[in-house]
Amino acid sequence: MAEWYRLYPEVTSHWAEQWKAKIAPIIERVDGMVTLGDIEEAVLSGKMEVHATIGEGEILETVILTKVREYRSGLRVLSIDYMAGKMEEFMPDFWQLENLARENRCHRIHVDGRRGWAKVLGKDWKEISRLISKEVDYG
């Protein structure tokens, strides 16, 4: 079983190539809305955190990028913006993210994911929106 870690910015560089390689296919799917450089900048500035499970040979198996969003209403949300890797193996340790939400005084956890994630996450989760996109030719 892999061990769960929060990769702080000062040690993230040791793991940078691995977490970026895991996240890169997701960045490609969001089709120009964000770049890998944007994500790296957010991590290094502390605006986003990298969490990972590390398996044998110090290989990152699962990578999860989070940030805390605070709304004017006072609602605080732990936002899981990117998840990659062996998620089914990580699910028994999902409570670690719930603890992270509590540490940050968050009321909720939001996962920005594809359609099947609601099923993977289980009955305590509900889908509240879906992003639908269409290209527009502006001349």
N, C-alpha and C positions, 0 to 999 in steps of 0.2 A: 504494500500500500504506500502510495506517495505521501510525502509530508506537505502540509499547507504552510505557506509563508506570505507575508506582506513584504514586497520588495521596495524598500525605501529608496528615494531618489539617489542618495549617496552610494548605494550598493547596486542600483539598477543597472549601471553601466556594465557590470560583470555579466549580467543576464540579457543585456539589450538585444544582441543579435537573435537570441532565441525567442524572446517575447515578440519582437518585431516580425520575425518570420511566421509566428503563429497568427498574428493579427493581420498581416498583409492581405491575405485572401478576403477577409471581411471588408477591409478598406476598399478593395477593388469592387466589391458588391454594392457599396454605398454610392458608387458612380459619381465621383467628383465632389461630394459634399464635404469631405475632409481628406487630408493627406496623412501619410504616416509621419511626416515631419511635424504636422500639427499635433498629432497624438504624443509624439516624443517630447515636444515642447511643453505640453500640458503636464506630462509626467515629471519632467525635470523641474518645472516651476512649482510643483506640489498641487496643482489644480486637479490632477487625476492621479489615482494610485493604481499600481500593478500588484495583483495578487496571483499566486501561482501554486500549483502542486509540483513538487520536484521529486522525480523518480530516481531510479538507479542511474549511476553515472552522471549525476547532476543535470539530468535532462528535464527541461520544463515540459510537463505533460498537459497541464491545463493552465490557461492564462485568462484572467478576468480583470478588466479595467473598470474602476469605479470613480465616482465623484459624488459629493454631497451637493444637492440643489436646495436652495432655500427660497421659498415663495413669499410674496408680500403678505399673504394670509397667515404666515408663521409656520406653514407646513414645511417640514424638512424631509427630504427623500434621499435615500441612498440609491443612486442611479447606476445600474450596471449597464454600461454602454457597449462593451465588447466582451464576448466570451468565446474562447476557442480551445480546442483540444478534446480530451477525453471526458466530456461532461457527464456521461452516465456514471463514470467512476467517481466523479467529484460530488455527485448529488448527495451521498450520505454525509458529506462534510459541509453541506450548504448552511448548516447552523452557524458556521464561522462567519458567514456574511450577515446573518441575522444579528450576531453579536457585534459585528462592526457597525451595523445600523444603530444598535443601542448605544454603543460608545459615542457615536456622533449625534445622539439625541434625535434620531430620525423616526418619523411616524410610519413610514412606508419604505418598501423596496420596489423600485421599478426596474424591469428588464426590457431593454430595447432589443428585440429579437425577431426572428422569423416566425412564421405561422405555427410551427410545431412546438415552439417552446412552452406554450401554455400547458400542453399535454405532458411534456417532460417535467415541468415544475410541480404539477399536481393540483389537487382539488382546492387547496387554499389560495390559489392564484386565479385571477380573472383578467381577461383581455379587455383593456379599456379603450384602445384605439388601434388603428392600422394606417400606416402611411401609404398612400396610393399616389403614384407618380406618372406623369406623361411628359414626353419631350415636346417642346414648342420651337418651331423654326421662326426666329425673330428677324430673318432677312439676312 
